[in-house]
Amino acid sequence: MIRLRIFGTGCSRQQKMQEKIRQAAAATGVDIELVVVQDIDELIRHRISRTPALEVNGVVVINGRVPFRAELEEIFTRANKSLTDSESGPVMKHSQTAEPRHSPNDLNPINLVVENSSAMKNPITWIVGLDFTPMDRAVIEYTASMAEILVPDKIYFLHVYPNLDLPEVARAALSQPEIPLDERLSAEMQKTIADEFPDFARYQAEAMVVEGKPESQILRWAHIKSAELLIMGRKKKMGGSGVIPKRVARKAECSVLFVPERPNFQLRTFLVPTDFSTPSGRAIETADWIASHIEGSEVFLYHACHLPSSIYYDGLAGSNMVDLLQEAAEEQMQEFKDRYNSPDSRVLVNAKADRSVAKTIAESADDVSADMVVIGGKGRSGLTGVLIGSVTESLLQAMDDVPVWVVKLEHKRQSGADQANKTAQSRA
């Protein structure tokens, strides 16, 4: 049985936490013992400075916020597994990494490093695509999780409806026909966002419903709002062809984060596929930037050495040719990470013949238990806009349960003076 304690003051946020705990416990099928602590002396004794707070088996894992339901489901599953393992005795596991990545007793899915804020900062804007399907819950909750880490200034939740001008027959069938359809949909979006993202007002969140074709409108509004990041769902079992997200990723000027149907809210291990290009360099910088906000995180740089199958026919496979090629790639990788000032990242090089690079990336992500893959998109082309490479596009198909961040822009927040200097240099 998992023992839980909620520390609070009886406010609506505490009640919301209790409701989400019950929902998560029912969804995961775990047995819980829930105690609510509202005595001020007890809060002081346990050093609870922000409420509501949640303690799981003696460890405070949530402090000062309402958790996401999917986050609670993950915490309960891990806590239950930890109890089961302790009852059955120690289990020896073999890992490819010699050093431990995470503490086994750490139940908090995200350890944040608080940064000092600067008075002069460029605004960071995100656009989140919603489509009124069950996928929206995962997208909203993951957006909330990322927002707590990276703290954007503005988040636009965007839904594109084909035609907001309803026929009179359809309008008459509505309970309040005088309310325009976009206002109805916007109100429904706001309710869903408030349920899954309790602190959305902190980021000046806004629900927008616009008319038109989804692909063109998402790109248009990302450009109008000068968004740095688009967040979209990536469906597998929920249906949908996935064509629109893929097209948006090809043409978007900004970076795109694809959220799977059941994302992992533990965010500590990042895999960055690298081909020694400038877009790969931007991906390294972005992964390091995200990791800098999370205590105990790791960044793995991965390079796939593609070998022609002819090496087997030429008798080179049995020689040291493969080892020499891999060693050369590792040296090049070390130079590359030094160029982009990533001394703490770890290098992985894989040399396999005639294998899909996207598939080897997916396999490596599984090997290191990656919580996110960060990959560089290609630069601008005068004819086709901003493109992503074939490997990136194939990777979006290969990755089922891991979020993929396609990097096209530098994401490190800069001061207004820094940005002005950078703009002047680019014009010169």
N, C-alpha and C positions, 0 to 999 in steps of 0.2 A: 504494500500500500504506500502511495506517495503522500507524504505529509506536507500540507500547504498552510501558510499563514499569510493573510493579507493585512498589511498595516495601512490604516487610513483614518479619515475623519468623518466617514459617513457621507461623503460628497457623491455627486452623480458619477464622477469618474471611478470611484471605488465600486459603485454598484455595476457600472459597465464592465469593470474587470471581473467581478464575480460572475456576471452573465457569460462572459467569454470563457472563463475557466470551466463552467459547467458544460458549455458547448464543446470545448476542446476535449474534456474528459469523456464525454459521450462519444465523440468521433473516434477517439483512440482506444476506447474500451478499457481504460486503466481505472483502478480503484484509488480514490483520493479521500483524504481526511482534511477538511477545510476548516480553519479557525480564523475568525476575523478579530483583529486587535485594533481597538480604537482608543485605548487608554493612553493619555499623553505621556505618563511616566514610563510606560512600556516602550513607546516610540523613542523616547530619549535614551532609555537603557540599551536599546538595540541600535542606537545611532542612526535612526531613520530621519534624514533631514528633508526628504521629498516624498510626498505621497501622491497616489497610492503606490505601495511597494509590495512585492511578492517574494516570499521565501519558500524554497523547495528543498525539503529534507535538510533544513538547517542552513542553507546557502541563499542569500538574497540575490535573485537573478534579474529582477525588474525593479527600477527605482524611479519614481516621479513621473510615470506615464502609464497609459493603458496599453497593454501588449496587443499584438495582432493574433487572431485566432490560430492561424497557421503556425505562428511562432510558438504559441503555447502547446500546440500539438507536437511540435518538434521537441520542446523542452520535456513534456511528459513522456514521450517515447524514449528519449535518452535517459531520463531519470529512472524509468521502469526497467530499462535494459541494465542500467548500473546496479539496481537492486538485485536483479536476477543473476547477474554475473557474480556479485558478492556472495549470494546464497549458494551458488554452484561451485565456488572456489575460483582461484586465479586461472586465467586462460592466457596461454602464450601465443602471440601473433607475430608473424614475420612481416617486415616492411622493407621496401626498397630504400627508404631513407634511414640513415643510421641514427640521426638525432630526432627526438620526439618533437612533433609539431605543436600538439595541443595538450594541455593538462587534462587527464581523464576525469578529474573531479570538477572541472569547470563547466557549469551548466548554463552560464550566460552565453547566448549565441553570439553576442557582439560586445566586445570590450572597446569602449570608445576612448579616444585621446582627445581631450578638449583643447582647441586652439584659441589663442588670443585673437580677438576680432580687431580688425583695422577700421578706422573711421572712413577711409576712402577706398571703396571696393567696387569693382565692376559688378553689376547685377548678374546673377546666374539664373537662367530661365529654362525650365523643363516643360515639355509638352507630353502628355500621357494620352494615348489613344484607347478609347473604350468603345465597346460595341453592343452593350446590353446583353451579354451572354455570361454564363458562369465563369468565363475566363477573367472577367473584370475584377473579381474578388482577389485573385492571385496578383494581378497587375497593380491594383491599388495598395494591397498590403506590402508588396515588394517595394513600390515607390515610397511608401511611408518608412520602410526600413532603411532604404538608401538615403532618404531625406534627412533622417536623424544622424547619419554619418557625415554627409557632404553639405548639408544645410544650404539648399538653394534659396533664392530670394522669392521666386515666383514659380508656381506650378499651375499650368493650364490643363484641365482634364477635357479632352475634346472628343465629341461624337459627331460623325458625319451622317446626316439623314438624306436619302436620295431626293425626296420632294416634301417640303413642309407645308405645301398648299394642298390640304386634304379636300377631296370632293365633298359636296354638301351633304350627301347621304352619310358618309363616314363621320363628318363633323357633327351631324345631328344625333348620331348614336352615342356621342360622348356625354358623360355626366355633366360637364361644365363646358359646353361648346364655345363659350365666349373666351376661354383661355387659349391662346395660340399654342400650337403643337410644340414649338421650340421651348416655350416656357414650361410646358408640362414635362418634357423630357429633361430639361435642365433641373427642375425640382426633384425629379426621380434620381438623377445622377448625384445631386447634392446629398440626398438621403443615403444613397449607397456609399458615397465617399465618407460621410460622417460616421457611418456604422463601422467601416473598416479602417478609417484613418482619423482617429479622434482628435489629433493635434493638427489637423490640416490648416486651420486658421493661422497658425504660426508662420506658414509659408505663403501667405496671401493666395491661397488656392482659389481657383475660379473654374466653374463648370461652364463649358461652351458647347452649344449645339448649332451646327452650321449645315447648310444645304449644298449638295453637290456630289461629285464622285469622291470616294474616300481617299484614294491615292493623291489626286491633285489638291484636294483641300488640306490634307495633312501637311503636304509639302509647302503649300501656300502659306498656311498659318505659322509653320515653323520659320519660314522666311520673314513674315510680317513681325513676329514676336522676337526675332533674332535669337531663337532658341539654341542653346548649346547641346541639348540632349533630347532625343525622342525616346520614349519608353513604350514598347508595344508587346502584346502577348504573342507567344508562339505556340499554336495549337498542334496537338498530335492526335489525341483520342476524342477531343471535343468536337471534331469536325472542322470544316473549313479547308480551303485549298492552300492557304498560306501564300498566295500569290501577291496580295496587297502588301504585307510586311516586306516581302522580298523586293518588290518594286520600289517601295519607299526607301529601303536600305541602299538600293542602287543609286538613287537620285538625290537623296537628302544631302544638304550642305553640312548639316550637323551630325554628330555621332548618334548612334542608335543602340539602345539596350533592349535585347529580346529576353522576355521573361517566360520561362516554361510554365506548364500547367500546375506543377507542384514544386515551386522553387525551394531551395534550401536556404533558410534564413541565417544559418551559420556562415559568416563571411570572413574567412581568414586566409584561405589559400587561393592564389591566383595563378593561372597558367597563361603565358604570353607566347603564342606561336610567332617565330621570328624568321624572316628571310633576308635580314641585313639591309632592308630598305628604309627610307625615311618614314613611311607609314608605320613600320614596325617600331621605329624609334619613338614615335608618338604614343604607340600602344604601351611601350615600356614606361614612359613617363607617366601615363595615365594610371597604369596599375600601381606604380610606386606611390603616386599621389593618393589613390584610394587607400592603399595599405598603410600609409603614414597616419591615417586617422584611426587605425584599428590596432590595438595592442596585441603583440604576439603573432602578427600576420606574416605570411611568406609569399614571395613572388618567384615562380619558376619560369625561366626562359627556355623555350623549346624550339629546336630546329630539326626538321626532317631532312636527312640526307637521302635524296632520291637516287637510287642506283639502277641502271638499266639491267634488264634480265640477261643481257648478253654476257655478263660477267660469269654466269654459270657455264655457258657454252665455251667461253674462252679459258676456262680453268682458273679464273682469278678469285673465285669465291673461296677456294681453299687456301689461298695465299694470304699474306698480310695486307692486301690491297684495301679491303674493307676497313681494317683497323686504321690504316694510314689516312683514309678519307675521313673517317670519324674523328681522328685526332686533329686533323687540319680544321675541320668544322668547329671543334671545341675551342681551338685557339682563336679562330675568327669570332666565335661567340664571345669569348672573354674580351677581345678588343672592342666589340660592338657594345657590350654592356658598360665598359669603361667610358666609351664615347658619350653614352647617355647617362653617366653618373648613377649607375645602379649597382654599387659594390656588394650589397647584401643579397642580391638575387642569386638563385641557384640555376646552374646550367644543365639542361638535358639535351642530348643529341641522340637521334634514332636513325640508324642506317638500315634500311630494308629495301629490297628490290621490287619495283613495279607494284607498289602499294599506294592506295589512295592516301594523299597527304592528309586530307580531312579526317579519314578514318584513323590514321596514326595519331593525330592530334586528340581525337575523341578517346582513344585508348590511353594515351598519356594523361589526359585529364582524369580518367578513372583511376589510373595508377597512383597519382598523387592526391586523390580525393579533392580535386579542384572544386571550389565553391563558385568560381566565375572564370570564364575564358575571356581575355581581353585581346582583341586582334585588330590590326591596322587595316583601314580601308584605303583605297587608292586615291590619288589626287584628282584635280579638276581636268576635264577635257572639254574643249570648246564645242564639240559636237554633241556629246552625250551627257554633259553635266558631271556630277560626282559619281564615280563608279566604285563598286567593291570588286575584289578579285574573285576568280573562279574558286580558289581554295576557301575563301571566306563564305561564299555562297553555298558551297558544298558542306561546309562545317555547320551552317544553320540547319541543314537537313540531318546531319549526323548526330548532333547533340540533342538528347531527349530531355534531360532533367537538369541541365546546367545552364544558367544565364550566360548569354554571349553579348559582350559590349564591343560593337564595331566602332573604332575610334577614327574620327576624321578631323577633330579639332583638338587643340591643347585645352585641357580642362582645369589646370591649376589656376586658382583665382588670383588675379593680379590687382594691384592698386591702380587708380586712375592715372597716375603719373607714369607707371610702367607701361600701361597700355598706350598712352599718348606717344611715348618714346618709340615703342615697337611700331606703331602706325607710321610715324615720321620716317623711321628707318626703311620700312617697306616701300614707302613712296619715293624715297631717295634712290 
